[in-house]
Amino acid sequence: MSVGSCPQSPDFKHHTSQASCVSCYTQRPSTLKFLFLAVQIRGWWIWAYWISPVSFAVRSLALNEFTTEQWSAPYEFDSAITIGDATLATFGIQTGYWWVWLGIGVLAGYAILFNVITMLAFTFLSCESS
């Protein structure tokens, strides 16, 4: 008998996959986020977009994905650009690959900043009772 098989149920793998799908569907709504494009944000709220590490991460991941060879076919409406560049332009994402490195730097900077803030908080703030 192999590992993972169940003698009572010949269709054990099917039931296991169904259970894992139910688990994914029940957990996913709590982690869903909304993606706002920079052009959709009004007025002075744009600062929140530019200081958000999530916006830099999404931009970096999108650029990394849509600049690969899978997306390098010519766009059918404008053969001067690729399908990947057209997709990025649709969502208002800048197409320079240096944005990927900027995103990595910003995320590293935020990680260092928040670690320093946490270290300082643990150093100078105490929870000791008097």
C-alpha positions as CSV (number, residue, x, y, z in Angstrom):
1,M,0.0,0.0,0.0
2,S,1.4,3.4,-1.0
3,V,1.6,6.4,1.3
4,G,-1.5,8.6,0.9
5,S,-3.9,5.9,-0.1
6,C,-6.9,4.9,1.8
7,P,-8.2,1.3,1.7
8,Q,-11.8,2.4,2.3
9,S,-12.0,4.9,-0.5
10,P,-10.7,4.1,-3.9
11,D,-11.1,7.7,-4.9
12,F,-9.0,9.1,-2.0
13,K,-7.0,11.5,-4.2
14,H,-10.1,13.1,-5.6
15,H,-11.6,13.7,-2.2
16,T,-8.4,15.1,-0.9
17,S,-8.1,17.5,-3.8
18,Q,-11.7,18.6,-3.2
19,A,-11.0,19.3,0.4
20,S,-7.9,21.3,-0.4
21,C,-9.9,23.4,-2.9
22,V,-12.6,24.1,-0.3
23,S,-9.8,25.2,2.0
24,C,-8.4,27.5,-0.6
25,Y,-11.8,29.1,-1.3
26,T,-12.6,29.6,2.3
27,Q,-9.3,31.2,3.1
28,R,-9.0,33.4,-0.1
29,P,-11.7,36.0,0.5
30,S,-9.9,37.1,3.7
31,T,-6.7,37.8,1.8
32,L,-8.2,39.5,-1.3
33,K,-6.9,43.0,-1.9
34,F,-8.0,45.7,-4.4
35,L,-5.5,46.9,-7.0
36,F,-5.8,50.6,-7.6
37,L,-4.1,52.1,-10.6
38,A,-2.3,55.4,-10.1
39,V,-4.6,57.1,-12.6
40,Q,-7.6,56.1,-10.5
41,I,-6.4,57.8,-7.4
42,R,-7.7,61.4,-7.0
43,G,-6.0,64.5,-5.9
44,W,-3.6,64.6,-3.0
45,W,-4.2,60.8,-2.1
46,I,-1.5,59.9,-4.7
47,W,1.1,60.1,-2.0
48,A,-0.3,56.9,-0.4
49,Y,0.3,55.1,-3.7
50,W,3.9,56.2,-4.0
51,I,4.9,55.4,-0.4
52,S,3.2,52.0,-0.4
53,P,5.6,49.1,-0.6
54,V,2.8,47.0,-2.1
55,S,2.6,49.2,-5.2
56,F,6.3,48.8,-5.8
57,A,6.1,45.0,-5.3
58,V,3.2,44.7,-7.7
59,R,4.9,46.9,-10.3
60,S,8.1,44.9,-10.0
61,L,6.3,41.5,-10.3
62,A,4.2,42.7,-13.2
63,L,7.3,44.0,-15.1
64,N,9.2,40.9,-14.4
65,E,6.3,38.8,-15.8
66,F,5.2,40.8,-18.8
67,T,8.7,41.5,-20.2
68,T,9.5,37.8,-20.6
69,E,9.6,36.0,-24.0
70,Q,6.1,34.7,-23.4
71,W,4.7,38.2,-23.9
72,S,7.1,39.4,-26.6
73,A,4.8,38.8,-29.6
74,P,3.8,41.9,-31.5
75,Y,0.6,43.5,-30.3
76,E,-2.1,43.1,-33.0
77,F,-3.3,46.7,-32.9
78,D,0.2,48.3,-32.9
79,S,3.1,46.1,-34.1
80,A,5.7,48.6,-32.7
81,I,5.0,47.3,-29.1
82,T,4.7,43.8,-27.6
83,I,1.7,42.2,-26.0
84,G,3.5,42.5,-22.6
85,D,4.1,46.3,-23.1
86,A,0.5,46.8,-24.1
87,T,-0.7,44.9,-21.1
88,L,1.5,47.0,-18.8
89,A,0.3,50.2,-20.5
90,T,-3.3,49.1,-20.0
91,F,-2.8,49.0,-16.2
92,G,-0.7,52.2,-16.2
93,I,2.6,50.5,-15.2
94,Q,5.8,52.1,-16.5
95,T,7.7,49.8,-18.8
96,G,11.3,50.6,-17.9
97,Y,13.0,47.5,-16.4
98,W,14.8,49.7,-13.9
99,W,11.5,49.9,-12.0
100,V,12.1,46.2,-11.0
101,W,15.4,47.1,-9.4
102,L,13.8,50.2,-7.8
103,G,11.0,48.0,-6.4
104,I,13.6,45.6,-4.9
105,G,15.5,48.5,-3.4
106,V,12.3,50.0,-1.9
107,L,11.2,46.7,-0.4
108,A,14.7,46.2,1.0
109,G,14.7,49.7,2.4
110,Y,11.3,49.2,4.0
111,A,12.4,45.9,5.6
112,I,15.5,47.6,7.0
113,L,13.5,50.7,8.2
114,F,10.9,48.6,10.0
115,N,13.5,46.3,11.5
116,V,15.4,49.3,12.9
117,I,12.1,50.8,14.2
118,T,11.2,47.5,15.9
119,M,14.7,47.2,17.4
120,L,14.5,50.7,18.8
121,A,11.1,50.1,20.2
122,F,12.3,46.9,22.0
123,T,15.4,48.8,23.2
124,F,13.8,51.9,24.6
125,L,10.2,50.9,25.4
126,S,9.7,48.5,28.3
127,C,6.6,46.6,29.5
128,E,7.9,46.1,33.0
129,S,5.4,46.8,35.8
130,S,6.6,49.2,38.5
